[in-house]
Amino acid sequence: MNNILIALKKFIANKNTVTIIVVIIILGLLYFGYTSQINASVNPVSVPVAKVTIQPRTEITAEMIERIQVPKIAVKSNVLLNNTQIIGKYTAINSVIPQGSMFFKQVIVEKADLPDSVFSDVKDGEIPYQFSVNMESTFGNSIFPGNKIDIYMKAIDDNNQIMVGRLLENVEVLAVKDSNGKNVFENTSETRTPAYLIFGLPERIHILLRKASYLKSKGVEVFPVPHGGTVPVEGAMQVDIEELQNYIESRTVNLLSEEMEAEEVETQLEVTE
């Protein structure tokens, strides 16, 4: 027994032996740590994915989600792991979630944070216009986004004759908003009254319509009509767009001149005072 102990002490006292033992221990720890890390990375975890392709601005329901097993290493920090983080939320504007894709934080938003896409629907070269309306002028709230409308104008000429004509034709309505800027036809339990029609116009036409709206104090009315409809006004003289344009241009120039003169008078009064 003593011989065994003496031999063991000599073995341990040998520097080469100790070095070998330490190296073996270190290699063992490294192997164990590496193997554990690899196993943890490739172990499957359950994640929610899109069961169908989900379009932008779409509310996500439970029927659109399924769960699959994927290696843990494939799941990044921006992936949502719980169905409750997804159901009832919306896909962000211009963000399509393909079938089989995971749900990423940056493409899932609350409804309240969903930006309005109406301005992104305005065509290149056009300017968005907010046209004032009410329940009556929208024919009992029967003008919807996507509808085509004509814009008519009613005015009184220099001979005190009522004239009516079509100022704009075939304008596509992009949105119908209430006075708070909310979409009238959203899926909501609220009763919303139309206050504005949103559509895009070329700059020249945009300016013309804006000038016409400035003449409201002069008795000018502009109002929407479903495309192709007629506007019977008793005793009114039907005029073409050229006459309407001339009417608007001649009176808005005078109106602007009057406003400038009034501003100059106010300035002179301030200086005198």
Secondary structure, DSSP 8 states (H G I E B T S, - for coil): -HHHHHHHHHHHH-HHHHHHHHHHHHHHHHHHHHHHHHHHHHSEEEEEEESS-B-TT-B--GGGEEEEEEEGGG--TTB---GGGTTT-EE-TT--B-TT-B-BGGGEE-GGG----GGGGS-TTEEEEEEE--TTTTTTT---TT-EEEEEEEEE-TTS-EEEEEEEEEEE--EEE-TTS-BTTSS-SS-----EEEEEEEHHHHHHHHHHHHGGGGT-EEEEEETT-----TT-EE--HHHHHHHHHHHHHHHHHHHHHHHHHHHHHHHH-
